[in-house]
């Protein structure tokens, strides 16, 4: 088992990402609001915050999705679906995808229900 971590910095792709998760069969996931260190520093220092947001960069928040997956092939399939949807995972600052091997997972996820 693996922990799949996806950090989506471009929220316009959020719906596509969720659809890709469903298509891949990843249902054990948690979505978190997050913020990069760059955006945190930029929003905490008033002079930088004013410049940054006056230039049109008004969304400092990201979505971080934590998922338990069985096998890494699910990640390859997810990346393919995102690529087919026109999401360039190599575009700097757009999306980050990583996995960590898990030794133990306790507890069971809530059943996935689309209704």
C-alpha positions as CSV (number, residue, x, y, z in Angstrom):
1,X,0.0,0.0,0.0
2,X,1.0,3.6,-0.7
3,X,0.1,7.1,0.4
4,X,-0.6,9.1,-2.7
5,X,-0.1,12.8,-2.1
6,X,-1.4,15.3,-4.8
7,X,-0.8,19.0,-4.3
8,X,-2.9,20.9,-6.8
9,X,-1.9,24.6,-7.0
10,X,-4.1,25.4,-10.0
11,X,-7.7,25.0,-8.7
12,X,-9.2,25.3,-12.2
13,X,-8.2,21.6,-12.5
14,X,-9.9,20.4,-9.3
15,X,-13.0,19.0,-10.9
16,X,-10.9,17.2,-13.6
17,X,-8.7,15.8,-10.8
18,X,-11.7,14.5,-8.8
19,X,-13.1,12.9,-12.0
20,X,-9.7,11.2,-12.6
21,X,-9.7,9.8,-9.0
22,X,-13.2,8.3,-9.6
23,X,-12.1,6.8,-13.0
24,X,-9.0,5.3,-11.5
25,X,-11.0,3.9,-8.6
26,X,-9.4,5.9,-5.8
27,X,-12.1,6.5,-3.2
28,X,-10.1,6.5,0.1
29,X,-9.1,10.2,-0.1
30,X,-9.1,13.3,2.0
31,X,-9.0,16.8,0.6
32,X,-7.3,19.5,2.5
33,X,-6.9,23.3,2.0
34,X,-3.2,24.1,1.9
35,X,-0.8,26.9,1.2
36,X,2.8,26.8,-0.1
37,X,5.6,28.4,1.9
38,X,6.0,30.9,-1.0
39,X,2.4,32.0,-0.7
40,X,2.5,32.1,3.0
41,X,5.5,34.4,3.1
42,X,4.1,36.5,0.3
43,X,0.8,37.0,2.2
44,X,2.4,37.6,5.6
45,X,4.8,40.4,4.5
46,X,2.5,43.4,3.6
47,X,4.6,44.9,0.9
48,X,5.0,41.6,-1.0
49,X,1.3,40.7,-0.4
50,X,0.2,44.0,-1.9
51,X,2.4,43.6,-5.0
52,X,1.5,40.0,-5.5
53,X,-2.2,40.4,-5.4
54,X,-2.2,43.6,-7.4
55,X,-0.6,41.6,-10.2
56,X,-3.5,39.3,-10.4
57,X,-2.3,36.3,-8.3
58,X,-5.2,36.3,-5.9
59,X,-5.5,32.5,-5.1
60,X,-2.8,31.7,-2.5
61,X,-4.4,28.4,-1.6
62,X,-4.0,24.9,-2.9
63,X,-5.8,21.6,-2.5
64,X,-3.8,18.7,-1.0
65,X,-5.3,15.3,-1.5
66,X,-4.1,12.4,0.6
67,X,-5.1,8.9,-0.6
68,X,-4.4,5.3,0.2
69,X,-3.8,3.3,-2.9
70,X,-3.0,-0.4,-3.4
71,X,-0.6,-0.2,-6.2
72,X,1.6,2.4,-8.0
73,X,-0.1,1.5,-11.4
74,X,-3.0,3.6,-10.2
75,X,-0.7,6.6,-10.1
76,X,0.5,6.0,-13.7
77,X,-3.2,5.7,-14.8
78,X,-4.1,8.9,-12.9
79,X,-1.2,10.8,-14.6
80,X,-2.4,9.5,-18.0
81,X,-5.9,10.6,-17.4
82,X,-4.7,14.1,-16.3
83,X,-2.5,14.3,-19.4
84,X,-5.5,13.3,-21.6
85,X,-7.5,16.1,-19.9
86,X,-4.9,18.6,-20.9
87,X,-3.3,19.1,-17.5
88,X,0.5,19.5,-17.9
89,X,2.0,17.9,-14.7
90,X,5.4,19.3,-15.7
91,X,4.2,22.9,-15.7
92,X,6.0,24.5,-12.7
93,X,3.7,25.3,-9.8
94,X,0.6,23.5,-11.3
95,X,0.5,20.1,-9.6
96,X,2.8,17.8,-7.6
97,X,2.2,14.0,-7.3
98,X,4.2,11.8,-5.0
99,X,3.9,8.4,-3.2
100,X,5.2,7.0,0.0
101,X,5.3,3.3,0.9
102,X,3.1,2.4,3.9
103,X,4.0,-0.4,6.2
104,X,0.7,-0.4,8.2
105,X,-2.8,1.1,7.7
106,X,-5.4,0.7,10.4
107,X,-9.1,1.4,10.2
108,X,-11.4,1.2,7.2
109,X,-12.6,4.1,5.0
110,X,-16.2,5.1,4.8
111,X,-17.9,3.5,1.8
112,X,-17.8,5.7,-1.4
113,X,-21.3,7.0,-2.3
114,X,-22.0,9.2,-5.3
115,X,-25.6,9.9,-4.2
